[in-house]
Amino acid sequence: MKPLLSIIIPTKNRYRTLTNLVNQLLKWPSSEFEIIVHDNSEDNTPILSFLEEVKNDIRLKYIHEGDEVLSVTENSTRALVNSTGEFACFLGDDDGIINQALHVVKWMKASGVDSLNCSHGSYCWPEYRFKNSGKKKSLAGMLLFRGCSGSIRKQDPLESLNNLLENGALQINDITRFYHGIVSRKILEELKNKSGTYFPGPVADMSSAVGLAFFSKNHHVLDFPLIIAGASGSSYAGKSGQKKNDIRIEKQLWLPRETVAEWSKCLPKYLTGQTIWPESAIQALKKTGNSNLIPKLNLPKVYAEYLVDFPELALDFKDFLRKNYSLEEQSGINEKIKAYKKKYKINKLKYWLKVYAVYFNGHKSLGLTKIDAEDIGTALNILEIQTDSNVLKKKSALNDIIMEYK
């Protein structure tokens, strides 16, 4: 019998976070899901003792392929190919998902829902640091989330896609999501049949989000943190926070081989958060036959955030504009960049004010819930207990689902 939900976790050389997450997932009191770990580590010796402890749990499928260096999208693809669930959720090895998600998937199947996005919690592992900030200023060891009404609403994914492009594809909004979301296998296969891949761009999260938007006919958004986005010291988020990552695209072995050759002329050829997500959106639009939507991408906003976060690349960026735009176009773009820069700097200031508010225990004034935990497994366990305790105390669509499908 096929499992209802496949949780796929591609990984490489990050066993501390991986085993903590898998161990927590195996505590779920259900046999209706499977965990697919596809490991591209060169040496998997550190995980062998853990695998020996859980070898009798058939819900875990562990595949090690360390002889070949795989891109993240290829590692993710192989994990997905080895899964069989009717629905799938893609997590990083430092992320998390609570067991009540399985009840939501049962509701999705019964209601004919193709995809579900949710509000996300944010967990920074204890070793996570932002630049040279200390543990508390980096929010290390904290799970933070807002949005706990438990309401569920239907959302048009193409409307969300338009909004995403208008904002430069710099954030993933309430669009369809495979990474940090739940989607049916049916629409995953439809995306692959159309584009030739489950991930039609250099990074899995944005490319699958944009690609799946064209195939989900019944998409919903849940106002509750079923899924926790984690940031550990060894993750890309962790290295980016400290600016320890090399931003030369040709040096990124974890990117697909074709990335450099396919890179769009409208984006600087450096790997930053402000370039890789827009590039992934562009490639996904091309490979799904929707290139006509590319002009909707707000490039001046992309450029503005890029320059604010990487002022050291300003001279290089001037040369980039000169090579790719006319003088008249450059003038118009630079005017828009100035306006967006001001807005982005204000938003960054607001972000740091929030960080300091949390630092001084003012999170409640921001509508945030904070859970202190030494690892994500502990944080998930606390959140699961709190979620169950609220089922009878609070009326919500989520609580109704939990009651009906548990």
C-alpha positions in Angstrom: 0.0 0.0 0.0 1.4 3.4 -1.0 2.0 5.9 1.8 -0.1 9.0 1.8 2.8 11.4 2.3 6.4 11.3 1.3 8.8 13.6 3.2 11.9 13.9 1.0 15.2 15.1 2.5 18.2 15.5 0.2 21.4 15.9 2.3 25.1 16.2 2.2 27.6 16.2 5.1 25.2 17.6 7.7 24.4 14.6 9.9 23.8 16.4 13.1 20.8 18.3 11.9 19.6 15.4 9.7 19.5 12.7 12.4 17.8 15.1 14.8 15.0 15.8 12.3 14.6 12.1 11.2 14.5 10.9 14.8 11.7 13.4 15.5 9.7 12.3 12.4 10.0 8.6 13.4 8.1 9.5 16.6 4.9 10.2 14.6 2.3 7.7 15.6 1.4 6.7 12.0 2.4 4.3 9.3 0.9 6.4 6.5 4.0 8.3 5.6 7.6 7.7 4.5 10.9 9.5 4.9 13.2 9.5 1.9 16.8 10.6 2.7 19.1 10.8 -0.3 22.6 11.3 0.9 25.4 12.7 -1.4 28.1 12.8 1.3 31.4 11.4 0.3 31.7 9.4 3.5 28.6 8.3 5.4 30.3 6.6 8.3 29.1 9.1 10.9 25.4 8.2 10.3 25.8 4.4 10.2 25.3 3.9 14.0 22.1 6.0 13.8 20.9 3.9 10.8 21.6 0.7 12.8 19.3 2.0 15.6 16.4 2.7 13.3 16.9 -0.1 10.8 13.6 -1.9 11.7 11.5 1.2 10.9 10.3 0.7 7.4 9.1 4.2 7.2 12.6 5.4 6.6 14.3 4.8 3.2 17.9 5.9 3.2 19.9 6.0 -0.1 23.6 6.9 -0.1 25.3 7.9 -3.4 28.6 9.5 -2.6 30.8 8.5 -5.6 29.4 11.4 -7.8 29.1 15.0 -6.9 25.4 15.9 -7.4 23.8 19.3 -7.7 21.2 20.1 -5.1 18.4 19.7 -7.7 19.8 16.3 -8.9 20.1 15.1 -5.3 16.5 16.3 -4.7 15.3 14.7 -7.9 16.7 11.3 -6.9 15.1 11.6 -3.5 11.7 12.2 -5.1 12.1 9.4 -7.7 12.6 7.0 -4.8 9.4 8.1 -3.1 5.9 6.7 -3.6 3.5 8.8 -1.6 0.4 10.4 -3.1 1.5 13.7 -1.7 5.0 15.0 -1.1 6.8 17.6 1.1 10.4 18.6 0.5 12.5 19.6 3.5 16.1 20.6 4.1 17.9 18.6 6.7 17.8 21.5 9.2 14.0 22.1 8.7 11.0 20.5 10.4 7.4 19.6 10.1 4.9 18.8 12.8 2.9 15.5 12.9 -0.5 17.3 12.5 0.6 17.9 8.9 -0.5 14.3 8.2 -4.1 15.2 9.2 -4.0 18.1 6.8 -2.8 15.8 4.0 -5.8 13.5 4.6 -8.1 16.5 4.3 -6.3 17.5 1.1 -6.9 14.1 -0.4 -10.6 14.1 0.6 -11.1 17.6 -0.6 -9.3 17.3 -4.0 -6.6 19.9 -3.0 -3.5 19.8 -5.3 -1.2 22.0 -3.2 -1.0 23.7 0.2 1.2 26.5 1.5 1.3 27.6 5.1 2.7 30.2 7.3 6.2 29.1 8.4 8.1 29.1 11.6 11.7 30.1 11.6 14.2 28.2 13.7 17.9 29.2 14.0 20.1 26.4 15.2 22.3 27.2 18.2 25.4 27.6 16.1 23.8 29.9 13.6 25.3 33.4 13.5 24.4 36.5 11.4 27.6 38.2 10.5 29.5 38.9 13.7 26.4 39.0 15.9 26.3 36.9 19.1 23.9 34.0 19.8 20.9 36.1 21.0 21.3 38.8 18.3 21.4 36.0 15.7 18.2 34.6 17.3 20.1 31.3 17.7 18.3 28.5 19.5 14.9 30.1 18.9 11.7 29.1 17.1 9.7 32.1 16.0 6.4 32.3 14.2 3.3 34.4 13.7 0.0 33.5 12.2 -1.8 30.9 14.3 -5.5 31.4 13.5 -5.6 28.0 11.8 -7.7 29.4 9.0 -7.6 28.0 5.5 -8.3 29.9 2.3 -8.3 29.0 -1.4 -5.7 31.0 -3.4 -5.2 31.4 -7.1 -1.5 30.4 -7.7 -1.3 32.4 -10.9 -2.4 35.5 -9.0 0.4 34.8 -6.5 2.8 34.2 -9.4 2.1 37.7 -10.8 2.6 39.2 -7.4 5.8 37.3 -6.9 7.2 38.6 -10.2 6.1 42.2 -9.5 8.2 41.9 -6.3 11.3 40.7 -8.2 10.9 37.0 -7.2 12.9 38.0 -4.1 10.6 36.1 -1.7 8.3 33.1 -2.1 4.8 34.3 -1.2 1.6 32.2 -0.8 2.3 30.5 -4.2 2.4 26.7 -4.7 5.4 25.2 -2.8 7.0 21.8 -2.9 10.0 23.0 -0.8 8.4 23.9 2.6 4.9 23.0 1.2 2.8 20.0 0.4 1.9 19.1 -3.2 0.2 16.2 -4.9 2.3 13.8 -7.0 -0.1 14.4 -9.9 1.0 18.0 -10.3 4.7 17.2 -9.8 4.5 14.7 -12.7 2.6 17.3 -14.8 5.4 19.8 -14.2 8.1 17.1 -15.1 6.2 16.1 -18.3 6.0 19.7 -19.4 9.5 20.9 -18.5 11.5 17.7 -18.4 12.3 18.1 -14.7 10.7 18.6 -11.3 13.0 21.6 -10.7 13.1 23.8 -13.9 15.8 26.2 -12.6 19.1 26.3 -10.8 17.6 26.1 -7.2 14.8 23.8 -6.2 12.7 26.1 -4.0 11.9 28.9 -6.4 12.0 26.9 -9.6 9.5 24.3 -8.4 7.2 27.0 -6.8 7.0 28.9 -10.1 6.7 25.8 -12.2 3.9 24.2 -10.1 1.8 27.4 -10.2 0.7 26.4 -13.8 -0.6 23.0 -12.8 -2.3 23.3 -9.4 -6.0 23.8 -10.0 -6.9 23.7 -6.3 -4.4 25.5 -4.1 -4.9 26.5 -0.4 -3.0 28.5 2.2 -3.1 27.6 5.9 -2.5 30.2 8.6 -0.5 28.0 10.9 3.2 26.9 11.0 3.0 23.3 10.0 6.5 23.6 8.6 9.6 25.1 10.2 12.3 26.7 8.0 15.6 26.0 9.7 19.0 27.8 9.4 22.1 26.0 10.7 25.7 27.2 10.7 26.6 24.9 7.8 23.6 25.7 5.6 23.6 28.1 2.8 21.6 30.5 4.9 24.2 30.2 7.7 27.1 30.8 5.4 25.3 33.7 3.7 24.5 35.3 7.0 28.2 35.5 7.7 29.1 36.2 4.1 31.4 33.2 4.1 30.1 31.8 0.8 31.9 32.3 -2.6 29.5 34.1 -4.9 31.2 33.2 -8.2 28.7 31.0 -10.0 31.3 28.9 -11.8 32.6 27.8 -8.3 29.3 26.4 -7.2 29.4 22.6 -7.6 26.0 22.3 -6.0 24.4 24.1 -8.9 23.3 22.3 -12.1 26.0 22.1 -14.8 24.0 24.2 -17.2 23.6 27.2 -14.8 26.5 29.3 -16.2 25.5 28.7 -19.8 21.8 29.4 -19.3 22.3 32.5 -17.0 20.1 35.3 -18.1 21.7 38.5 -19.4 19.4 40.7 -17.3 21.0 39.5 -14.0 24.6 40.0 -12.7 26.5 36.8 -12.9 27.0 36.3 -9.2 25.4 33.9 -6.8 23.4 36.0 -4.2 19.9 35.7 -2.9 19.0 38.6 -5.1 20.1 36.9 -8.3 19.6 33.1 -7.8 15.8 33.3 -7.1 14.9 35.7 -10.0 17.1 33.5 -12.3 15.3 30.4 -11.1 11.9 32.1 -11.7 13.1 33.1 -15.3 14.2 29.6 -16.1 11.0 28.0 -14.8 8.9 30.4 -16.9 11.0 29.5 -20.0 10.9 25.7 -19.4 7.1 25.6 -18.8 6.4 27.6 -22.0 5.6 30.9 -20.2 8.4 33.2 -21.4 5.8 35.8 -22.1 5.6 36.5 -18.3 9.3 37.2 -17.9 8.9 41.0 -18.6 6.7 41.1 -15.5 9.8 40.5 -13.3 10.6 43.7 -11.5 14.4 44.0 -12.3 15.0 47.4 -10.8 13.8 46.1 -7.4 16.2 43.1 -7.8 19.1 45.4 -8.6 18.3 47.7 -5.7 18.3 44.9 -3.1 21.4 43.5 -4.7 23.3 46.8 -4.4 22.2 47.4 -0.8 23.4 44.0 0.3 26.5 43.9 -1.9 27.8 47.5 -2.1 31.3 46.1 -2.9 29.9 45.1 -6.3 28.6 48.6 -7.3 31.4 49.3 -9.9 30.9 45.9 -11.4 27.2 46.6 -11.6 27.7 49.9 -13.5 29.7 47.9 -16.1 26.9 45.3 -16.2 24.3 48.1 -16.9 26.4 49.6 -19.6 26.9 46.3 -21.4 23.2 45.3 -21.3 21.1 48.5 -21.5 21.0 51.7 -23.6 21.8 55.1 -22.0 18.1 55.9 -21.8 17.3 52.5 -20.2 20.1 52.9 -17.7 18.8 56.3 -16.6 15.2 54.9 -16.1 16.5 51.9 -14.2 18.8 54.0 -12.0 15.9 56.2 -11.0 13.8 53.2 -10.0 16.8 51.7 -8.1 17.1 54.8 -6.0 13.5 54.7 -4.9 13.6 50.9 -4.2 16.9 51.3 -2.2 15.2 53.7 0.2 12.3 51.3 0.8 14.7 48.4 1.2 16.9 50.2 3.7 13.8 51.1 5.7 12.7 47.5 5.6 16.1 46.4 6.8 15.9 48.8 9.7 12.5 47.5 10.6 13.9 43.9 10.5 16.7 44.8 13.0 14.3 46.6 15.3 12.3 43.3 15.4 15.4 41.3 16.1 16.2 43.6 19.0 12.7 43.5 20.2 12.9 39.7 20.3 16.4 40.0 21.9 14.8 42.0 24.8 11.8 39.6 25.0 9.4 42.0 23.3 8.3 39.3 20.8 4.7 39.4 22.0 4.3 43.0 21.1 5.2 42.0 17.5 2.6 39.2 17.5 5.3 36.6 17.6 5.4 33.3 19.5 8.9 32.3 20.7 10.0 28.8 21.7 13.5 28.3 23.0 15.0 24.9 22.1 18.4 23.4 21.7 17.5 21.7 18.4 14.6 21.5 16.0 13.4 18.2 17.3 12.7 19.8 20.7 11.1 22.8 19.1 8.8 20.6 17.0 7.8 18.5 20.0 6.8 21.6 22.0 4.8 23.0 19.0 3.1 19.6 18.5 2.0 19.5 22.1 0.8 23.1 22.0 -1.2 22.4 18.8 -2.9 19.3 20.3 -3.8 21.2 23.5 -5.5 23.9 21.5 -7.8 21.6 19.5 -10.7 21.7 21.9 -9.9 25.1 23.3 -10.0 27.1 20.0 -12.3 27.0 17.0 -10.5 26.9 13.7 -10.5 25.2 10.3 -7.2 23.4 11.3 -8.6 22.2 14.6 -11.7 20.8 12.8 -9.4 19.0 10.4 -7.3 17.5 13.2 -10.5 16.3 15.0 -11.9 14.7 11.9 -8.8 13.1 10.5 -6.7 12.1 13.5 
